[in-house]
Amino acid sequence: MRFIGNKEKLAPIIYDFLQKLELIKTQKQSFFDVFSGSVSMGKFFRQKGFKVYSSDILYFSYCLQKAYLEYGIPTFEKLLRLLEKQSLQSRTFFNTPYEKVLNVLNSLQGLEGFISTHYAPSPTNTRMYFTQENAQKIDAMRLQIEQWKNDNHINESEYFILLATLLESVSLFANVAGVYAAFCKSWDKRALKPFMLKPLEFLQGINGECFCGDSVKILQGFKKPIDILYLDPPYNQRQYAPNYHLLETLARYDNPNIKGVAGMREWGEQKSLFCNAKTALIELENIAKLPCYKTLALSYNSDGIMQKDSISNLLESFGKVSFCEIPYRRFKSNAKVQKSGVFEYLWVLEKST
């Protein structure tokens, strides 16, 4: 998924730096990804053998976290028995249970729903996030997934895996430049392709535990020991909630009141204090002073609203700090060439006992 601040390419570098500091042990360790977003860091550390905890204030991210970090390969036993009775899935030895369910969803006829009504062109709507045909297909799939859950044909893990599959697939067909705060005024070629679900790649590793809500409140109530607490907070004034409002609405499918050219839902309760220059450092201190972790790793962009020296001084008051700069080409939704001299800063705090 295209996501602001995605750390997929940085994850191995961060891991190697932790190894260099001898903070990666041979025994199973825990890793808490506090601002999980697209789950790239959590996925990487789960595959490295860590028990991964994760959180994000956005519900669509929580759906991705559940699918990638808490579960393994789904069986869909109850649903496949039902579909076989209804002759809705083909008898084949070449498809996994997951692929069989995706085949059923991909074969659905489109239905009018919240997405097709508000985010695709029609006589009463000018938004161009999806073609009308694709939007109706997305609505049909989302409604079917919810009905299967309500009728107890799928369990919790299967529900979140299907939601994550839908969310990941939507990002491949949306008519946007990267984020959802605006749609393209002409059709991108990928948005004109017929919508189809693309299967997730399931991970091997220890089952994790995921949370949705305010990061500080979650950590304040967290009782298990954390070996490595990883922070990748927003670094500028651009809030994540309005930039991913459509994915949030698709995940919740709660028919919210929307407004504006982009059809945004209300997001005031999902504001991050890290997006405000007056409160960002205070919020970092609120996390750093918590007793629940041994090591804190902080990723931050050199263009961020918190100053490098201010962050260093704050973290050094809690223990031993190691630091490195990583040359980094970050995500840009408008695809313009990024200026040179931009770094990803990485601090590692070994907390004093």
C-alpha positions in Angstrom: 0.0 0.0 0.0 1.2 3.5 -0.9 1.5 5.2 2.5 3.0 8.4 3.8 6.2 7.5 5.7 6.2 3.9 4.7 9.3 2.3 6.2 9.5 -0.9 4.2 12.9 0.0 2.7 14.2 1.3 6.0 13.3 -1.7 8.1 16.4 -3.8 7.3 18.6 -0.7 8.0 16.9 -0.1 11.4 17.2 -3.8 12.2 21.0 -3.8 11.3 21.6 -0.8 13.5 19.9 -2.5 16.5 22.0 -5.5 15.8 25.2 -3.4 15.8 24.2 -2.1 19.2 23.7 -5.7 20.4 20.1 -5.1 21.1 18.8 -8.0 19.0 19.1 -11.2 21.1 18.8 -14.8 20.1 15.8 -15.5 22.3 12.3 -14.4 21.3 11.9 -10.7 21.9 8.9 -8.3 21.8 8.6 -5.4 19.4 5.9 -2.7 19.8 5.2 -0.7 16.6 3.3 2.3 18.0 2.4 4.2 14.8 1.8 1.1 12.6 0.3 2.7 9.5 0.7 0.3 6.6 2.3 -2.3 9.0 5.6 -2.5 7.1 7.8 -2.5 10.3 5.5 -5.0 12.1 5.6 -7.4 9.2 9.4 -7.2 9.0 9.9 -7.9 12.7 7.3 -10.7 12.9 9.3 -12.5 10.2 12.4 -12.0 12.2 10.9 -14.0 15.1 9.7 -11.1 17.3 6.4 -11.1 19.2 4.9 -8.0 17.6 2.5 -5.6 19.2 1.1 -2.7 17.2 -1.3 0.2 17.4 -2.6 3.1 15.3 -5.4 5.6 15.8 -6.8 4.8 12.4 -9.2 1.8 12.1 -8.2 0.8 8.6 -4.6 0.4 9.8 -5.9 -1.7 12.7 -7.6 -4.0 10.1 -4.3 -4.4 8.3 -2.4 -5.0 11.6 -4.9 -7.8 12.6 -4.5 -9.5 9.2 -0.8 -9.4 9.0 0.3 -9.7 12.6 -2.3 -11.6 14.7 -3.2 -14.5 12.4 -1.9 -17.2 10.0 -3.4 -18.7 6.9 -7.3 -18.8 7.1 -9.3 -21.9 6.6 -12.8 -20.6 6.1 -14.3 -24.0 7.0 -17.8 -22.8 7.9 -18.1 -20.5 4.9 -16.8 -23.0 2.4 -19.3 -25.6 3.6 -22.0 -23.0 3.1 -20.8 -22.0 -0.4 -20.5 -25.6 -1.5 -24.1 -26.2 -0.5 -25.0 -23.1 -2.5 -22.8 -24.2 -5.4 -21.0 -20.8 -5.3 -17.5 -22.2 -5.2 -15.9 -24.5 -7.7 -14.5 -27.8 -6.7 -10.8 -27.5 -7.5 -7.6 -28.8 -5.9 -5.6 -25.9 -7.1 -7.1 -23.1 -5.0 -6.5 -22.6 -1.2 -9.6 -21.9 0.9 -8.6 -18.2 0.9 -8.4 -18.1 -2.9 -11.7 -19.9 -3.2 -13.4 -17.2 -1.1 -11.7 -14.4 -3.1 -13.0 -16.0 -6.3 -16.5 -15.8 -4.9 -16.1 -12.2 -4.0 -14.6 -11.3 -7.3 -17.5 -12.9 -9.1 -20.1 -10.7 -7.3 -22.3 -8.4 -9.3 -22.0 -4.7 -8.3 -24.4 -3.1 -5.8 -25.2 0.5 -5.1 -23.8 1.4 -1.7 -22.0 4.2 0.2 -18.9 4.1 -2.0 -20.6 4.1 -5.3 -23.1 6.8 -4.2 -20.5 9.3 -2.8 -17.1 8.5 -4.4 -17.8 7.7 -8.1 -19.3 9.8 -10.9 -23.1 9.9 -11.2 -25.8 12.4 -12.1 -25.7 13.7 -8.5 -22.0 13.3 -7.8 -18.8 14.5 -9.4 -16.1 12.8 -7.3 -13.8 10.5 -9.3 -12.1 8.2 -6.8 -13.4 5.1 -8.6 -15.4 4.4 -11.7 -19.0 3.6 -11.0 -18.5 0.0 -12.0 -15.6 -0.5 -9.6 -17.3 1.4 -6.8 -20.3 -0.8 -7.0 -18.1 -3.9 -7.0 -16.3 -2.6 -3.9 -19.7 -2.0 -2.2 -20.9 -5.5 -3.1 -17.8 -7.0 -1.6 -17.9 -4.9 1.6 -21.5 -5.7 2.2 -21.0 -9.4 1.6 -18.1 -9.6 4.0 -20.2 -7.8 6.7 -23.1 -10.2 6.1 -20.9 -13.3 6.4 -19.6 -11.9 9.7 -23.1 -11.1 11.0 -24.4 -14.5 10.0 -21.4 -16.2 11.8 -20.1 -17.8 8.6 -16.7 -16.3 9.2 -14.7 -15.8 12.4 -12.9 -12.7 13.6 -9.6 -13.6 11.9 -11.2 -14.4 8.6 -13.2 -11.1 8.8 -10.2 -8.9 9.2 -8.2 -10.8 6.6 -11.0 -10.2 4.1 -11.2 -6.5 5.1 -7.4 -6.1 4.8 -7.6 -7.8 1.3 -10.2 -5.3 0.2 -8.3 -2.3 1.6 -5.0 -3.3 0.0 -6.7 -4.0 -3.3 -8.6 -0.7 -3.3 -5.3 1.2 -3.1 -4.3 -0.4 -6.4 -7.4 0.9 -8.3 -8.1 4.3 -6.6 -7.9 7.3 -8.9 -5.5 9.2 -6.6 -2.0 10.5 -6.7 -1.1 8.7 -3.5 -3.3 9.9 -0.7 -7.1 10.3 -0.6 -7.4 14.0 0.3 -8.1 14.6 -3.4 -8.9 12.6 -6.5 -7.3 13.0 -9.9 -9.3 15.2 -12.3 -8.7 12.7 -15.2 -8.7 9.0 -15.0 -5.4 7.2 -14.2 -5.1 4.0 -16.3 -5.1 1.8 -13.2 -8.4 3.2 -12.1 -10.1 2.1 -15.3 -9.2 -1.6 -14.9 -12.0 -3.8 -13.6 -11.7 -4.1 -9.8 -10.4 -7.4 -8.5 -9.2 -8.5 -5.1 -5.5 -9.3 -4.9 -4.5 -12.0 -2.3 -2.4 -11.0 0.7 0.9 -12.6 1.4 0.7 -14.3 4.8 3.6 -14.2 7.2 5.3 -16.9 9.2 5.9 -16.0 12.8 4.6 -15.6 16.3 1.0 -14.3 16.5 1.0 -10.7 17.6 -1.5 -8.4 19.3 -3.0 -5.2 17.9 -4.7 -2.1 19.2 -6.6 0.9 17.9 -6.6 4.2 19.7 -4.4 6.9 21.1 -0.8 5.7 21.4 0.0 7.3 24.8 -3.2 5.9 26.4 -2.6 2.4 24.9 1.0 2.4 26.3 -0.1 3.7 29.7 -2.4 0.7 30.0 0.0 -1.8 28.6 1.2 -4.3 31.2 3.5 -6.6 29.3 7.3 -5.9 29.1 8.4 -4.4 25.8 11.9 -5.1 24.6 11.9 -2.6 21.7 9.4 0.2 21.5 9.4 1.6 18.0 8.1 5.1 17.2 7.5 6.5 13.7 5.3 9.5 14.5 4.1 12.1 11.9 6.8 14.6 11.2 4.9 17.5 9.8 1.6 19.3 10.1 -0.1 17.0 7.6 -2.6 14.8 9.6 -3.0 11.2 8.5 -6.7 10.9 9.1 -8.0 13.3 6.3 -5.4 11.9 3.9 -6.8 8.4 4.3 -10.4 9.2 5.0 -11.8 7.0 2.2 -10.0 3.9 3.5 -11.2 4.7 7.0 -14.8 4.9 5.7 -14.5 1.7 3.7 -13.0 -0.2 6.8 -15.7 1.1 9.1 -18.5 1.2 6.5 -20.5 3.2 9.0 -22.3 5.6 6.5 -20.7 8.8 8.1 -21.7 12.4 7.4 -19.2 13.6 4.8 -18.5 17.0 3.4 -16.3 19.0 1.0 -15.0 18.3 -2.5 -13.3 15.1 -1.3 -16.2 13.8 0.8 -14.3 13.7 4.0 -15.7 12.1 7.2 -15.2 13.9 10.6 -11.7 13.2 11.8 -11.2 15.7 14.7 -10.9 12.9 17.3 -8.1 11.3 15.3 -5.7 14.3 15.3 -2.1 13.6 16.3 -0.3 15.9 18.7 2.9 15.1 16.8 1.5 17.3 13.9 1.7 20.4 16.0 5.0 22.1 16.7 3.9 23.2 20.1 2.9 19.7 21.3 5.0 17.2 19.4 8.0 17.2 21.8 5.7 17.1 24.8 4.0 14.0 23.3 7.4 12.4 22.7 8.3 13.0 26.3 5.0 11.5 27.5 6.0 8.3 25.7 9.7 8.3 26.6 9.0 8.5 30.3 6.7 5.4 30.4 8.1 2.5 32.3 6.9 -0.3 29.9 10.0 -0.6 27.6 13.7 -1.4 27.7 14.8 0.1 24.4 13.1 2.9 22.4 13.8 3.4 18.7 12.6 6.6 17.1 12.5 7.2 13.3 12.1 10.9 12.2 12.6 12.9 9.1 15.2 15.6 8.9 12.4 18.0 7.6 10.3 17.3 10.7 8.9 20.0 13.0 10.8 18.7 16.0 14.5 19.8 15.9 17.2 17.1 16.0 19.0 18.7 19.0 15.7 18.9 21.0 15.0 15.3 20.4 18.5 14.2 21.4 18.5 16.3 24.6 15.1 14.9 25.5 16.0 11.2 25.0 19.4 11.6 26.7 17.6 12.5 29.9 16.3 8.9 30.0 19.4 6.9 29.3 22.1 6.0 26.7 21.3 7.3 23.2 22.8 6.1 19.9 22.1 8.0 16.7 22.5 7.6 12.9 21.5 9.4 9.7 20.1 7.5 6.8 19.9 9.1 3.3 16.3 8.6 2.3 13.9 9.3 -0.6 10.6 9.6 1.1 7.1 9.1 -0.2 5.7 12.0 -2.3 2.1 11.9 -3.5 2.7 14.3 -6.4 5.7 12.3 -7.7 7.9 15.4 -8.0 11.6 15.0 -7.6 12.6 15.3 -4.0 15.3 17.8 -3.0 18.6 16.4 -2.0 19.9 16.3 1.6 16.9 14.7 3.2 17.7 12.2 5.9 15.8 9.7 8.1 17.1 10.2 11.6 17.2 7.2 13.9 17.7 7.4 17.7 18.0 4.3 19.9 17.5 4.9 23.6 18.6 2.2 26.0 16.6 3.2 29.0 18.4 3.6 32.4 17.1 1.2 35.0 
